[in-house]
Amino acid sequence: MIKVLMIEDDPELAEILSEYLLQFDIEITNVEDPFLGISTLNTGKFDLVILDLTLPGLDGLDVCTDIRKRHDIPIIISSARHDINDKVEALERGADDYLPKPYNPRELEARIKSLLRREKHDFAAKSKKAPAKEKDLIVYEDKNEIHFKGEPLNLTKAEYGILKYMIQKEGNVVSREDLIYNVDSINEDSTNKSIDVLVGRVRQKIGDTPKNPKYIISVRGVGYKLVQ
């Protein structure tokens, strides 16, 4: 059974669509209030959302934005608003389809199944991709350990804190000041020079060299960037 959440303040339309779609194994749960609709989606399990735009208390475009921020679920806009700007904005905010009212319920049924087929195909394609390569540096916070190529590193508290922070910010530039203020085991009075010394020690323990680094890259005048 396909489970659909409909956010629609026209109960008569919702009832007609619910009765019609049930014969195609599509079960509709309709909510007239947009805030209750968002809450229902957050607590329930649904395959797709049908969303009206003209709703009491909150515009459907804002509802669409909120849903897309929280959920990766297909959204069909079902609206009497025919302005092209509404359609464009709905799609830009994350809707997958836009069906202007009035429409034949048969078309809605076809669009629901088409979207779900596409969703299933995309999921299958992602599943076939090669698994991500396991990274050389992995943090085990429960043990306060960092493993390098499967083996735990022998690190001081300051070295552990620095490397852990860099791994958390992987791919981003980390300034020396970032390390001073975000690593608990480093004194806030520490100098840039002392940070460089600690980073140098970490580099030695993972086989990195300043001239040809593989993991910890120096960013001139700023700090460091960890890549792996």
Solvent accessible surface area in square Angstrom, and as a share of the most:
residue,aa,sasa,rsa
1,M,133,0.59
2,I,38,0.19
3,K,86,0.36
4,V,0,0.00
5,L,0,0.00
6,M,2,0.01
7,I,0,0.00
8,E,4,0.02
9,D,55,0.29
10,D,61,0.32
11,P,76,0.48
12,E,123,0.55
13,L,42,0.21
14,A,5,0.04
15,E,104,0.47
16,I,89,0.45
17,L,3,0.02
18,S,30,0.19
19,E,118,0.53
20,Y,56,0.21
21,L,0,0.00
22,L,94,0.47
23,Q,122,0.54
24,F,54,0.23
25,D,87,0.45
26,I,0,0.00
27,E,67,0.30
28,I,22,0.11
29,T,55,0.32
30,N,48,0.24
31,V,13,0.08
32,E,83,0.37
33,D,57,0.29
34,P,0,0.00
35,F,115,0.48
36,L,102,0.51
37,G,0,0.00
38,I,21,0.11
39,S,51,0.33
40,T,31,0.18
41,L,8,0.04
42,N,65,0.33
43,T,118,0.69
44,G,39,0.37
45,K,181,0.77
46,F,38,0.16
47,D,60,0.31
48,L,0,0.00
49,V,0,0.00
50,I,2,0.01
51,L,0,0.00
52,D,8,0.04
53,L,0,0.00
54,T,83,0.48
55,L,18,0.09
56,P,69,0.44
57,G,72,0.69
58,L,43,0.21
59,D,52,0.27
60,G,0,0.00
61,L,13,0.07
62,D,62,0.32
63,V,0,0.00
64,C,0,0.00
65,T,40,0.23
66,D,37,0.19
67,I,1,0.01
68,R,67,0.25
69,K,164,0.70
70,R,144,0.53
71,H,48,0.22
72,D,127,0.66
73,I,17,0.08
74,P,7,0.05
75,I,0,0.00
76,I,0,0.00
77,I,0,0.00
78,S,2,0.01
79,S,0,0.00
80,A,71,0.55
81,R,61,0.22
82,H,119,0.53
83,D,74,0.39
84,I,114,0.58
85,N,104,0.53
86,D,24,0.12
87,K,76,0.32
88,V,66,0.38
89,E,60,0.27
90,A,0,0.00
91,L,76,0.38
92,E,136,0.61
93,R,74,0.27
94,G,20,0.19
95,A,8,0.06
96,D,59,0.31
97,D,30,0.16
98,Y,8,0.03
99,L,3,0.01
100,P,55,0.34
101,K,31,0.13
102,P,131,0.82
103,Y,36,0.14
104,N,95,0.49
105,P,34,0.21
106,R,123,0.45
107,E,66,0.30
108,L,0,0.00
109,E,9,0.04
110,A,48,0.37
111,R,69,0.25
112,I,0,0.00
113,K,62,0.26
114,S,42,0.27
115,L,8,0.04
116,L,34,0.17
117,R,156,0.57
118,R,130,0.47
119,E,70,0.31
120,K,155,0.66
121,H,126,0.56
122,D,65,0.34
123,F,145,0.61
124,A,43,0.33
125,A,45,0.35
126,K,130,0.55
127,S,73,0.47
128,K,174,0.74
129,K,142,0.60
130,A,91,0.71
131,P,125,0.79
132,A,102,0.79
133,K,175,0.74
134,E,131,0.59
135,K,101,0.43
136,D,30,0.15
137,L,3,0.02
138,I,53,0.27
139,V,36,0.21
140,Y,79,0.30
141,E,103,0.46
142,D,129,0.67
143,K,115,0.49
144,N,108,0.55
145,E,57,0.26
146,I,0,0.00
147,H,28,0.12
148,F,34,0.14
149,K,128,0.54
150,G,57,0.55
151,E,118,0.53
152,P,74,0.47
153,L,29,0.15
154,N,131,0.67
155,L,33,0.17
156,T,69,0.40
157,K,169,0.72
158,A,19,0.15
159,E,3,0.01
160,Y,32,0.12
161,G,12,0.11
162,I,0,0.00
163,L,0,0.00
164,K,46,0.19
165,Y,30,0.11
166,M,1,0.00
167,I,25,0.13
168,Q,108,0.48
169,K,84,0.36
170,E,50,0.23
171,G,43,0.41
172,N,89,0.46
173,V,67,0.39
174,V,3,0.02
175,S,22,0.14
176,R,45,0.17
177,E,84,0.38
178,D,51,0.27
179,L,0,0.00
180,I,12,0.06
181,Y,143,0.54
182,N,78,0.40
183,V,8,0.05
184,D,149,0.77
185,S,54,0.35
186,I,13,0.06
187,N,99,0.51
188,E,119,0.54
189,D,125,0.65
190,S,31,0.20
191,T,81,0.47
192,N,71,0.37
193,K,147,0.62
194,S,42,0.27
195,I,0,0.00
196,D,47,0.24
197,V,69,0.40
198,L,26,0.13
199,V,1,0.00
200,G,25,0.24
201,R,115,0.42
202,V,0,0.00
203,R,15,0.05
204,Q,144,0.64
205,K,80,0.34
206,I,5,0.03
207,G,67,0.65
208,D,9,0.05
209,T,70,0.41
210,P,96,0.61
211,K,200,0.85
212,N,124,0.64
213,P,34,0.22
214,K,127,0.54
215,Y,8,0.03
216,I,0,0.00
217,I,53,0.27
218,S,62,0.40
219,V,40,0.23
220,R,237,0.87
221,G,77,0.74
222,V,67,0.39
223,G,1,0.01
224,Y,10,0.04
225,K,60,0.25
226,L,1,0.01
227,V,51,0.29
228,Q,69,0.31
